[in-house]
């Protein structure tokens, strides 16, 4: 009975997961854009590129999420 209850709880968690999760395709595209905009610097270089790449990646994800919510609004669906 305890197994059945934990299984039901697992299904409830999965059913309520947010639909705005990042897809692998979006993440790969954003990673490529971040590296193209801020190429990885060589080891020992004064100016690092990791922070700039992270910021570009986050900005790309934000644009992708905004685009998705705009598309949902145009179709009459809920904005997520």
Secondary structure, DSSP 8 states (H G I E B T S, - for coil): -HHHHHHHHHHHHHHTS-TT---HHHHHHHHHHHHHHS----TT-SS-SHHHHHHHHHHHHHHHHHHHHHHHHHTT----
